[in-house]
Amino acid sequence: MQSEVENKAGSPAGLQLLTKKQVANLLACSVRMVERLVASGTLTAVKIRGAVRFRSSDIEQIMMKGVA
């Protein structure tokens, strides 16, 4: 089963990294809510040279099960 989300190179969605703004758009919430999800441990951030990114596979899981 192929994911709906793929990056420009055609890599699997789990390997794609998204910004806070992109995550907020996908989850239909604010950037602040994304920060709250990170603070609560619901969402894991990846830091790359100070830039915060999120795995698209993690976002897909949240979209599937919802946020409690």
MINU-580240 format. One record per atom (N, C-alpha, C): residue in three letters; chain; atom name; x, y, z. Coordinates in nm, 3 decimals, always signed. Layout:
# MINU-580240
    r  c   a       px       py       pz
  Ala  A  CA        X        Y        Z
...
//
This chain:
# MINU-580240
    r  c   a       px       py       pz
  Met  A   N   +0.084   -0.118   +0.000
  Met  A  CA   +0.000   +0.000   +0.000
  Met  A   C   +0.088   +0.123   +0.000
  Gln  A   N   +0.068   +0.209   -0.097
  Gln  A  CA   +0.150   +0.328   -0.110
  Gln  A   C   +0.078   +0.446   -0.045
  Ser  A   N   +0.152   +0.526   +0.027
  Ser  A  CA   +0.097   +0.641   +0.097
  Ser  A   C   +0.059   +0.751   -0.001
  Glu  A   N   -0.038   +0.833   +0.041
  Glu  A  CA   -0.080   +0.946   -0.043
  Glu  A   C   +0.027   +1.054   -0.048
  Val  A   N   +0.107   +1.064   +0.061
  Val  A  CA   +0.206   +1.171   +0.071
  Val  A   C   +0.342   +1.119   +0.026
  Glu  A   N   +0.398   +1.181   -0.074
  Glu  A  CA   +0.533   +1.148   -0.119
  Glu  A   C   +0.609   +1.277   -0.143
  Asn  A   N   +0.739   +1.274   -0.122
  Asn  A  CA   +0.816   +1.395   -0.150
  Asn  A   C   +0.849   +1.402   -0.298
  Lys  A   N   +0.913   +1.508   -0.339
  Lys  A  CA   +0.940   +1.531   -0.480
  Lys  A   C   +1.027   +1.423   -0.543
  Ala  A   N   +1.112   +1.361   -0.464
  Ala  A  CA   +1.201   +1.257   -0.517
  Ala  A   C   +1.130   +1.122   -0.525
  Gly  A   N   +1.006   +1.114   -0.475
  Gly  A  CA   +0.932   +0.990   -0.480
  Gly  A   C   +0.965   +0.896   -0.366
  Ser  A   N   +1.030   +0.946   -0.262
  Ser  A  CA   +1.063   +0.863   -0.146
  Ser  A   C   +0.937   +0.830   -0.068
  Pro  A   N   +0.939   +0.720   +0.005
  Pro  A  CA   +0.823   +0.686   +0.088
  Pro  A   C   +0.791   +0.798   +0.185
  Ala  A   N   +0.664   +0.813   +0.218
  Ala  A  CA   +0.618   +0.922   +0.302
  Ala  A   C   +0.684   +0.924   +0.438
  Gly  A   N   +0.718   +0.809   +0.495
  Gly  A  CA   +0.779   +0.804   +0.626
  Gly  A   C   +0.914   +0.871   +0.631
  Leu  A   N   +0.977   +0.891   +0.516
  Leu  A  CA   +1.108   +0.954   +0.510
  Leu  A   C   +1.099   +1.103   +0.485
  Gln  A   N   +0.980   +1.154   +0.458
  Gln  A  CA   +0.963   +1.295   +0.430
  Gln  A   C   +0.954   +1.373   +0.561
  Leu  A   N   +1.023   +1.485   +0.567
  Leu  A  CA   +1.020   +1.570   +0.686
  Leu  A   C   +0.940   +1.695   +0.655
  Leu  A   N   +0.855   +1.734   +0.750
  Leu  A  CA   +0.765   +1.848   +0.732
  Leu  A   C   +0.795   +1.957   +0.834
  Thr  A   N   +0.765   +2.081   +0.799
  Thr  A  CA   +0.781   +2.193   +0.891
  Thr  A   C   +0.658   +2.202   +0.982
  Lys  A   N   +0.669   +2.285   +1.085
  Lys  A  CA   +0.555   +2.306   +1.175
  Lys  A   C   +0.434   +2.358   +1.099
  Lys  A   N   +0.458   +2.448   +1.008
  Lys  A  CA   +0.348   +2.507   +0.930
  Lys  A   C   +0.280   +2.402   +0.842
  Gln  A   N   +0.358   +2.315   +0.780
  Gln  A  CA   +0.301   +2.209   +0.697
  Gln  A   C   +0.219   +2.112   +0.782
  Val  A   N   +0.271   +2.080   +0.901
  Val  A  CA   +0.199   +1.990   +0.992
  Val  A   C   +0.067   +2.055   +1.035
  Ala  A   N   +0.073   +2.184   +1.069
  Ala  A  CA   -0.047   +2.256   +1.110
  Ala  A   C   -0.152   +2.254   +0.998
  Asn  A   N   -0.109   +2.271   +0.875
  Asn  A  CA   -0.202   +2.267   +0.761
  Asn  A   C   -0.264   +2.129   +0.745
  Leu  A   N   -0.183   +2.024   +0.758
  Leu  A  CA   -0.234   +1.887   +0.744
  Leu  A   C   -0.333   +1.851   +0.854
  Leu  A   N   -0.305   +1.898   +0.976
  Leu  A  CA   -0.391   +1.865   +1.090
  Leu  A   C   -0.503   +1.967   +1.110
  Ala  A   N   -0.506   +2.069   +1.026
  Ala  A  CA   -0.606   +2.176   +1.035
  Ala  A   C   -0.607   +2.237   +1.175
  Cys  A   N   -0.489   +2.276   +1.220
  Cys  A  CA   -0.476   +2.340   +1.350
  Cys  A   C   -0.372   +2.451   +1.340
  Ser  A   N   -0.346   +2.516   +1.452
  Ser  A  CA   -0.248   +2.624   +1.454
  Ser  A   C   -0.107   +2.568   +1.476
  Val  A   N   -0.009   +2.651   +1.446
  Val  A  CA   +0.130   +2.614   +1.472
  Val  A   C   +0.149   +2.596   +1.623
  Arg  A   N   +0.083   +2.678   +1.703
  Arg  A  CA   +0.092   +2.667   +1.848
  Arg  A   C   +0.041   +2.531   +1.896
  Met  A   N   -0.065   +2.480   +1.833
  Met  A  CA   -0.118   +2.347   +1.870
  Met  A   C   -0.015   +2.239   +1.838
  Val  A   N   +0.056   +2.254   +1.729
  Val  A  CA   +0.163   +2.158   +1.695
  Val  A   C   +0.270   +2.161   +1.805
  Glu  A   N   +0.304   +2.281   +1.851
  Glu  A  CA   +0.402   +2.293   +1.960
  Glu  A   C   +0.350   +2.227   +2.087
  Arg  A   N   +0.221   +2.239   +2.114
  Arg  A  CA   +0.162   +2.174   +2.232
  Arg  A   C   +0.166   +2.022   +2.220
  Leu  A   N   +0.144   +1.971   +2.099
  Leu  A  CA   +0.151   +1.826   +2.078
  Leu  A   C   +0.293   +1.775   +2.105
  Val  A   N   +0.392   +1.854   +2.068
  Val  A  CA   +0.531   +1.817   +2.094
  Val  A   C   +0.557   +1.820   +2.245
  Ala  A   N   +0.510   +1.926   +2.311
  Ala  A  CA   +0.533   +1.941   +2.455
  Ala  A   C   +0.466   +1.829   +2.535
  Ser  A   N   +0.352   +1.780   +2.487
  Ser  A  CA   +0.281   +1.674   +2.558
  Ser  A   C   +0.335   +1.535   +2.526
  Gly  A   N   +0.422   +1.526   +2.425
  Gly  A  CA   +0.480   +1.398   +2.387
  Gly  A   C   +0.398   +1.322   +2.284
  Thr  A   N   +0.290   +1.381   +2.238
  Thr  A  CA   +0.205   +1.317   +2.137
  Thr  A   C   +0.274   +1.313   +2.001
  Leu  A   N   +0.356   +1.413   +1.975
  Leu  A  CA   +0.425   +1.426   +1.847
  Leu  A   C   +0.575   +1.442   +1.874
  Thr  A   N   +0.656   +1.370   +1.799
  Thr  A  CA   +0.801   +1.376   +1.816
  Thr  A   C   +0.863   +1.465   +1.710
  Ala  A   N   +0.944   +1.560   +1.754
  Ala  A  CA   +1.014   +1.651   +1.663
  Ala  A   C   +1.153   +1.598   +1.633
  Val  A   N   +1.200   +1.627   +1.514
  Val  A  CA   +1.337   +1.593   +1.473
  Val  A   C   +1.409   +1.725   +1.452
  Lys  A   N   +1.523   +1.742   +1.519
  Lys  A  CA   +1.599   +1.866   +1.503
  Lys  A   C   +1.718   +1.842   +1.412
  Ile  A   N   +1.728   +1.926   +1.311
  Ile  A  CA   +1.839   +1.918   +1.216
  Ile  A   C   +1.904   +2.056   +1.211
  Arg  A   N   +2.021   +2.065   +1.273
  Arg  A  CA   +2.093   +2.192   +1.280
  Arg  A   C   +2.005   +2.306   +1.329
  Gly  A   N   +1.925   +2.280   +1.429
  Gly  A  CA   +1.839   +2.382   +1.489
  Gly  A   C   +1.702   +2.393   +1.424
  Ala  A   N   +1.683   +2.336   +1.308
  Ala  A  CA   +1.553   +2.339   +1.241
  Ala  A   C   +1.468   +2.223   +1.293
  Val  A   N   +1.344   +2.253   +1.327
  Val  A  CA   +1.253   +2.150   +1.379
  Val  A   C   +1.171   +2.095   +1.263
  Arg  A   N   +1.171   +1.963   +1.250
  Arg  A  CA   +1.095   +1.896   +1.145
  Arg  A   C   +1.019   +1.779   +1.205
  Phe  A   N   +0.921   +1.727   +1.129
  Phe  A  CA   +0.838   +1.617   +1.176
  Phe  A   C   +0.827   +1.513   +1.066
  Arg  A   N   +0.831   +1.385   +1.106
  Arg  A  CA   +0.818   +1.276   +1.009
  Arg  A   C   +0.673   +1.268   +0.962
  Ser  A   N   +0.655   +1.257   +0.832
  Ser  A  CA   +0.519   +1.249   +0.778
  Ser  A   C   +0.448   +1.123   +0.825
  Ser  A   N   +0.523   +1.016   +0.853
  Ser  A  CA   +0.460   +0.893   +0.903
  Ser  A   C   +0.397   +0.917   +1.041
  Asp  A   N   +0.462   +1.000   +1.125
  Asp  A  CA   +0.406   +1.033   +1.255
  Asp  A   C   +0.277   +1.114   +1.240
  Ile  A   N   +0.275   +1.203   +1.143
  Ile  A  CA   +0.156   +1.286   +1.119
  Ile  A   C   +0.042   +1.198   +1.070
  Glu  A   N   +0.073   +1.103   +0.982
  Glu  A  CA   -0.030   +1.012   +0.931
  Glu  A   C   -0.091   +0.930   +1.044
  Gln  A   N   -0.007   +0.885   +1.139
  Gln  A  CA   -0.058   +0.810   +1.253
  Gln  A   C   -0.153   +0.893   +1.337
  Ile  A   N   -0.118   +1.019   +1.360
  Ile  A  CA   -0.205   +1.107   +1.436
  Ile  A   C   -0.337   +1.128   +1.362
  Met  A   N   -0.329   +1.144   +1.232
  Met  A  CA   -0.451   +1.164   +1.153
  Met  A   C   -0.541   +1.041   +1.156
  Met  A   N   -0.480   +0.922   +1.159
  Met  A  CA   -0.557   +0.797   +1.161
  Met  A   C   -0.626   +0.774   +1.295
  Lys  A   N   -0.551   +0.793   +1.405
  Lys  A  CA   -0.608   +0.761   +1.537
  Lys  A   C   -0.666   +0.883   +1.606
  Gly  A   N   -0.630   +1.003   +1.562
  Gly  A  CA   -0.679   +1.124   +1.627
  Gly  A   C   -0.597   +1.158   +1.749
  Val  A   N   -0.618   +1.276   +1.800
  Val  A  CA   -0.546   +1.323   +1.917
  Val  A   C   -0.642   +1.323   +2.034
  Ala  A   N   -0.605   +1.253   +2.141
  Ala  A  CA   -0.693   +1.243   +2.258
  Ala  A   C   -0.668   +1.357   +2.354
//
